[in-house]
Amino acid sequence: MCDVITRPESTSRRSFLRAAATAAGGAAVLAGCVSTGTPPLPDARTARTAAARSRTRLVLLGTAAGRSWSGGSDRQGISSAVVVGDAVYLVDCGDGWGRRYLQAGLGQRRTGLGLENLAAVFITHLHSDHVVGLSPLVAFGPTDGLGSRARPVAMFGPGGRGSLAPLAGEAGAEPSVINRENPTPGLADTVEYLYSALAADLNDNIRDSLKPDPHALLRVRDIELPDGLDVRPDTDPAPRMDPFVVFEDDRVRVRATLVHHPPAFPAFGYRFDTEDGSVVFSGDTSACDNLVQLAAGADVLVHEVIDPQWVDRLLPAPRTPEQQAKRDHLIRSHTPVGEVGPLAERAGVKALVLTHLSPTDNPRERWLTAGNGFSGRLVVGDDLLQVGVG
């Protein structure tokens, strides 16, 4: 049975959001928690029923790190949602997020189309496993509910890196460069390139089926970093900083901070504060002080995790230069299972939810070791798992 954390006296939405700008508030009732032996895919209706008592809830859509189809995993690509009432706020668009979105019951039942309640999208960083699902959003969204919305869906994510990542290891021959004119595009440019790549289909729909131009349905914005940051993408991509507001409406305030996931830059973690409580997403990162500050006192921290034992099985010594470069990236740019619990404890969060599982087929007992050094509730994430907040 999941822990119940007492909730402080209720406050108005406005006063709560003002207070949340400087400190975490609210509390959580955790529903649909996973324990050892739970099947990889919990029944979605059971999870929804357990979490439905909460106005705010976390929904894990996909929990696989990297290539979600690797090894024939049933897990879909990384994607989550914060649901507040009937509004859905999507975090990352990994492979298969749309199918999971509907399976989780987030679609509009009245029309059956699906995306009418999608309020905003937040991208943590621009590695493919987090954005490959933008293509179906652009292609299918106009006919799957976005065209029925009263206003465009706001989409936020990193701007361009500004320069190519340095070569790993000893300098060799300069490799080829994709899209040399703009080799490190930000989110806005990335989505624009998708429009161009899908132009034949989109123009057919606009002209032959009189569907709307997706430009009018998605308002894409690159997140601007606060002034005064001493950011060096190659050597210090996540300098110490205070979280800053990137979005706010009458249901949620969203703050962001830079996290450490080289060579990706910018890479963001996000915090969602609602009247009911707070949910924080690490994005992809190594253990990071900025994230500890962002997650301070949160009800739920959704954090990525990697198993170093698996990395060494995947890339055993002796390694080629290419294998060594890959191992170095996996270890330095992600958070090993033994470091997640202590980080959550430093942040003082009430519940730690593991996602972006690398590998996808690790024994659950290995993931449970993430609870070492953590005094709160540990939840090993699965696709379609839902956690009520408040």
Sequence and secondary structure as in RCSB ss.txt:
>XXXX:A:sequence
MCDVITRPESTSRRSFLRAAATAAGGAAVLAGCVSTGTPPLPDARTARTAAARSRTRLVLLGTAAGRSWSGGSDR
QGISSAVVVGDAVYLVDCGDGWGRRYLQAGLGQRRTGLGLENLAAVFITHLHSDHVVGLSPLVAFGPTDGLGSRA
RPVAMFGPGGRGSLAPLAGEAGAEPSVINRENPTPGLADTVEYLYSALAADLNDNIRDSLKPDPHALLRVRDIEL
PDGLDVRPDTDPAPRMDPFVVFEDDRVRVRATLVHHPPAFPAFGYRFDTEDGSVVFSGDTSACDNLVQLAAGADV
LVHEVIDPQWVDRLLPAPRTPEQQAKRDHLIRSHTPVGEVGPLAERAGVKALVLTHLSPTDNPRERWLTAGNGFS
GRLVVGDDLLQVGVG
>XXXX:A:secstr
   B        HHHHHHHHTTS     B  S   TT  SS  HHHHHHHHTT SEEEEEEE B S TTGGG S 
 BSEEEEEETTEEEEE   TTHHHHHHHTT S TTTS   TTEEEEE S   HHHHTTHHHHHHHGGGTTGGGSS
S EEEEE    SS    SSS  S    TTTTSSS  HHHHHHHHHHHTHHHHHHHHHHS    GGGTEEEEE   
 TT   BTTTBSS S   EEEEE SSEEEEEEE   TT SS EEEEEEESS EEEE  S SS HHHHHHTTT SE
EEEEEE HHHHHHHS SS  HHHHHHHHHHHHSS BHHHHHHHHHHHT SEEEEEEEESTT  HHHHHGGGTT  
SEEEE  TT EEEE 
